[in-house]
């Protein structure tokens, strides 16, 4: 089916969710009608919009039935997540839906995943890929959980673990797929953010230039490392650059907000948050025309992040031209 293939080749690379060597049309249809419907729903929204309303209604019906039955499987978790990536603008259930998916995954024991490669113990290639499928889905949930926590200010549900910290080698497994590189880059980015987030909390005595510079350097190194191992012409190159800039913007906007509360500005004012926030927001916006061919298929969160960067540039007017410098003012 062309619609299914369109999802696997064009949409799945954005979310790093399904394994193209495992998730054939026949396999998905036999394993879970809910996941199959969720995949078709996402694909029809982009490629066959006339079919989308019918598919969405059917997928929502299967979602409710799965919830009533208490279904717990990798496919059910994946179906819930696929429906949240390309949801309707007025659908505000993402936080609750991801929470349900995480609880379901914990019931499946994924929070106890170890660093030992269990996939190597399986008898067949399919069994090995099914084990990695569960591991991959848990990693995707970790990224999703931490991302929503940063965006909403609500607590995350998934704690870091030895398995999550093992992503530096997980993506090099013989059965790893190309999308695993992007996924592991996002996991390491969220781990990086968690390490410095407390240092940049409003009012923290540690929100000083040194941690700020350290954060900027680490994000730059992260981006350089993962751009080297991803396809330069795929959406992965765009996503790594975009999420790297967005992570800088998110974290540096914390001390920026504290600075903006001041009523006066003098030579002691730390301009690092202004400058990095400005650069990060501009980087995000400049990526839009450069990678315009990818934007139509992006998950909704990309567009939300883009809007955030634009609003920040509009609202954060420079407090004093003398302190920000002529070169910055010329670019506004």
N, C-alpha and C positions, 0 to 999 in steps of 0.2 A: 504494500500500500504506500503510495507516494506521500501521503500526509504523515505517516509514521516515520518514513525515511527522512522527511524534511525536518522533523523534530530531532532525530538522532544526529544528523549532519550539520544542521544550522543552529538549533537552539541549545541542545545538550552541551556543546562546548562552553557556553556561558556559565553553566551551573555545575559542571563537572560531576553529574549525578549518576548517569547510567553508563554501563560498560558495553560498547558496541559489539564486543566479541561474545557477550553473554545475552544481552537484551535484544534478541531478534524479535521480529513481530510475533512469531509463533510462540516463543518462550514467554514473552510478556502477556500475551492473551491467555495462555494456559495458566500462568502463575497468579494473575490478578486482573479481574475485569475493571477494578477501580483504577489501578495504575494505567492500564491500557486506555481507559477513558480520559484520565487526566492528561496523558501524553497527547492524545488526539485533540483534546480541548485546547491545550496550549498551542498546538500546531495550527489548528483551524483559525485561531484568533489572528495569526500572522499571515497564513497562506490561503485560507478558505473562509473568509469572514462571514459568508452567508450561512455556513454550517455551524458557526460558533455558538449562537444562542441555544441551539438544540443540544449540542455537545456539553455546554456548560451546565444546563439543567440536568442532564443525565449524570454527569460527574458529581454534581452536588447531591443528587439522590443517592448515589452509591456511597458518598462520604457519610451521609446520615445513617445509612444502613450499616456501614462498617462500624460507626460509633456505637450504635445500639447493640450490635453483636459483641462489641469488645474485641474486634479483630486486632491482632498484633503480629506484624510481619514486616520484613524489610520493604516489601512492595507497598504496603499500606502507608508506611512512613514516607516513602518516596512520592507516592501519589499526593499526599497532603502537601508536601513541600512544592511539588510542581505546580499545584493550584495556587500557591501563594506567590510564586515568582511573577506570573503574568496575570495578576488578579485585576478586577475592575477597580476604577478609582474610588468608588464609594464603599468598597469592601475593606473594613477595618479589623478583620479577624486575624491578621497575620500573627500578631503577638500570641494570641490564644491558640491558634492552630499549631504554631511551632512548639509551644509549651506542651500541647497534647502529643505531638510527635516525639518530643524528648522523653516524656513520661513513658510512652509506649516503648521507646528504645531501651530505657532503663529496665522495664519489665522483661525485655529480651536479653538483658545482661550485658549490654554493650558498654556500660560504664566500667565494666570489669575487664575489658579487653587488655591483653598484655602485649609486651613487646616481642614475644616469641612468635615467629611467623607461622600461625596455625594453618595458613593456606598450603604450606608445603607438606603437611601431614595428610591432606585429603587424597582420595584415591584417584579421582578423575579431574580433568581440566575444568569441567563444569563445576564440580564441588569446590575446587580451589578458588574459582572466580566468584562463587557464591559467598565464600568466606570473606574475600576481599570486598565484595559488594556491601556486606554489612559494615566492615571497617570504614569503607569510603563514605557510606551514609552517615556514620557517626562523626566523621571528620567534617562533613558538610554541615551537620547540625551544630557542631562546635563553632564553626565560622559564623553561621547564621545567628546563633544565640549571642555570641559576643558582639556581632555587628548591631543587632537590635538593642542590646544593652547600652552600647555607646550612643546610639541615636536617640533613645528614649530616656536614658538615665535610670532605667529599671535594672534590678539585679539580674545577673546571668544565672543559668541553672547548671551548666556543665563546667565542672572544675578541670583544670589541667591535670594530666595524668602521664605516667611513663609512656603509654601508647601514643597519646597526642604529641608528646615531645619527641617521638621517634620518627616524625615525618621526614626528617632529613634523609633517612634511608628508605622509608616506606615507598617513596615514588620510584626508587631504583629497582624494585622487585621485577623479576622476569615477566610477570603478568601485569605489570603496570601499564596503563594506557596513557596516551598523550595528555588527556585532561587531568591526570593525577598531578602533573607538574604545577598546573595552575592552582589546584586545590591545596597542595602542600605549601605553595607560596602564600596563600591566604591564611593558612593555619599559622605559619611562622610570623606573619604580620600581626595577627591577633595576639600571639604570645608576646611579641615585642611590645605591643601597645600595653598589655597588661602589666608588664614589668615597670613601665615608667608612668602609668596613669596616676598612681597615687602621688607621685612627685609633683604632678601638675594640677592637682585638685585645687579649687579656689581656696585661698587662705592658707595653703600649705606653706610652711616656712622653707620648704625645699624647692619651691618654684623659682629657681634662680637660673642665671644664664648657663651655668655648666650643664645641668640636666637637659636644658633646652637644646643646647648645641649637641649633646650626646644623642638625643633623640633624632635630631635632623640627620646626623651622620649615619646612624644605624638604619634609618629608612632609606637613605641613599644607597648604602651598601646592599640592603635587602633588594632594592629594585635592580641594581646592576647585576647581582647574582642570578636572579630569576629570569631576567631578560636574556641572559646568555643561554639558557636551557629551554627556552620556548620558541615557537615558530614566530618569526618576525612579521609574517604577513597574515597571521591569524588574529582572531579577536583577543587572544591571550596577551599579546604584546600591549594592546590598548588597555585591557583590564588591569594589568600589573601597574602600568603608569598611572592610570586613573585612580585606582585604589590607594596607591602609594601617596599621591598628592592629597587625596581625601583624608587619609589617616593623619598626615601632617596638619591639615586644616582643622580636623576635629580636635586634636590634642593641643595645638598651639592656640586655638580659640579660647581655651580655658583661662590661661593667664591674660589673654587679650581682653576678655570680659572684665577681669579684675582691673586692668589698666584703664579701661574705658569708664569705670566708675569714678575715676578721679575728676575733679572739677578744674584742675589746673595741670599744666604739663611744663616740666623744666628739664634741665640737663640730666637729672637723675632718672628720668623716665626710661624704662627699658623698651627699646624699639624693636627688639627681636621678635616678639609675638606679632607686631604689626607687619613686619617685613615678611616673615615666613608665611603668615596667613594670607597675605596679599599674593605672594608668589604661588602658593599652593592653589588658591582659588583661580588665579589666572591660568595656571597650568591645566587645570581641569577644563576650563572653558576653551582653551586653545586646542585641546585634544578633540573637541567636538567636530570642527570642520576637517581636521586631519584624518579622522576615522569615521567620517559621516556614513559610510556604507554599512557600518556595524550597528548604528544607533537604532534603526527601525526594529531590530530583533532583541535589543537589550531588555533584560528584566527591569521591572518598574523601579527598583531601588537606584539604578543608574540615573534615571531622570530626576528622582528626588534629590540625589546628591548634587546633580548639576544645578538644580534650582537653588539649593542651599548656598552653593558657591557664588551664584549671581546675586542673591539677596545680600550676602555678606559684603560683597564689594560695593553694593549700593548703600547699605546702612552704615558701614564703617568708613565714614568720611574722615579723612586725615585731620587730627586735632590741631596740628600746627605745621604749616609748610616748612618752617625753618628746621624742624626736627626730623622730618621724614626725608627730606632731600628732593632736589629738583627732578632727578630722574624718575622717581616714583610718581610725582604729580603729573608729569608729562604723559604717563600711560593711562591715567584715569579719564 
